[in-house]
Amino acid sequence: MHWIESLMTSPVVYLVVLVLALLDAFLPIVPAETVVIAAAVFAVSGIPSLPLIIVLAAVGAFIGDHIGYALGRLLRTRRRDGRLARLAGRVGPHLHRRGGALIIAGRFVPGGRTAVVTAGGATGYPLRRFSLFTGIAAVVWATYSGLVGYLGGAAFESNPALGLATGLGLALAITALSELGRRLWGRRRRDNVPVEPEDDTRVLVAAGAVRPSPARAPGWSTGRGSPSA
């Protein structure tokens, strides 16, 4: 715990938050949200600065999303097969139909961010619209993570370890409740509207859990060959 406290109260934490939030766009295993929450827990004492943590997390997320978008464009150009190609092919049609809602929702679904930003570039989603919605998503995510950590730290200001556990527990509980609500809503839609049962976040599940849509996004094909004109 001592080394964690040393890191979180060092100026280095700002760089760590920025870099991890950036990498999380195309490396989902990076614990960006955990680090933001941890930094926010210690921000209760005034060091580090909570507003600066939130700003740097949002900036890193915004930049990382655009790197993921560029990788998607490269994927489209070179037509490489693989997991990202399949995932982009499955998410792409839904992205072009639902756009902003899917980009923002993807930020809070495990693996969803990578799928959405890659699909955005691979399917030629307009960059201006992508930047707008991913900017909103980055700010919402960074603010949410920062406030969750700060609430945990404020509740147990004299015990940072317990505050950190509380902050992470709150984030996990919110995620679990959101997932439960998503599943219940998806089941209700399947029962009531069998033609289009999937909601926005259901599309963002890992490739094996999503059935390909018969629709095709403009300029993208999931099979071998060149992109359509």
Disulfide bonds with the S-S distance in Angstrom:
none
